[in-house]
Amino acid sequence: MDIALQIIYKVWTFLHSQEFLQAFLNNRFFLIFLVVFLTRLKYATYTSLWMSALVNIPGTFLHELMHFLVGGFLNAQPCNFTLFPRRNLDGDYVMGSVAFRNITFYNAVPAALAPLLLLPIGFYLNRYYLPVMDATLFNYVVYVLLQTIIVENAIPSRTDFKVAGKFFSGVILYIVLFCAFLLML
């Protein structure tokens, strides 16, 4: 038992040494490895609907919350918010959804593409939280996990793009607004 405790102590000391932390935190290979590893763990849960739902709930919550908040702000009148998986008519599973009562040309695009607002949140965490957090392996793994969840769930789904393209006049309106914004830069 003493040998096992000594081994655990040595490994723990090594993982928390300044040399290891500097090498680990400053190497993009380890970052990419960690992201791929976390993603593979997530996909390994896809054999079970409920295990998959459990793993996806934090990201699904953020994704659907963005739809709900932007839709509510732009008078799309959110009327249903769910995080529980269900099978749709195509036989695929939907992890979560937000339903709206008042989708119109002016709110369809922003309500449907609202999860993209998670990207500035991820950028903010990277820019302002990462430099001040304690340089520990645990903090770094939690940071990478959080960023992976944020960035992965910032990507709108196929259904989101279908809703965004439902009103051609709304798509044109937001293309013009986006171009005007770019010209002002």
C-alpha positions, 0 to 999 in steps of 0.5 A: 500500500505504501508503494502505491501511495508513493507512486500516486504522490510522485505522479501527482507531484510531476503533474503539478510541477512547473516544468510539466505545466509549462510544457503542457499549457504552452503546447498546442498539440496537447490542446488539440489532443485534449479536445479530440479526446473529450469529443471521442468520449462524448461520441462514445455515449451515443450508443445510449440515448439517455447517456448521450442526452446527459452528456449533451445537456450542458451544451444543449442548454446553452444552445437552446437558451440563446434561441430562447433569449434572442427570440424573446427579445425580438418578439418571436414569442418562445412558447416551449423549451425542452432539453429532453431528447425525442425522435422527430419525424425523420427518425433522428433524435432531437436533443432539445428545442425551442418553439416560437409562436411568432416567427416573422421575416425580421426575427427568423434569422437572429432567433435561428442563428442565435447560438452563434452568440456563444462564440463571443462568450468563448472568446471572452473566457479565452481572453480574460479568464484563461490568463488569470486562472491558476495554472493547474492541470485540473483548471486547464482540463475544465477550461478546455471542456468548457470551451469545447462545449461552448464552441461545439454548441455555437454551431447552428443545426440544420433545422436552425438554418432551415428556419433562418432561410424561411423568410427570403426578405429576412435573409436579404435584410440581414445580409444588407445589415451585415454588409453595412456593418462591414462597410462601417469598419 
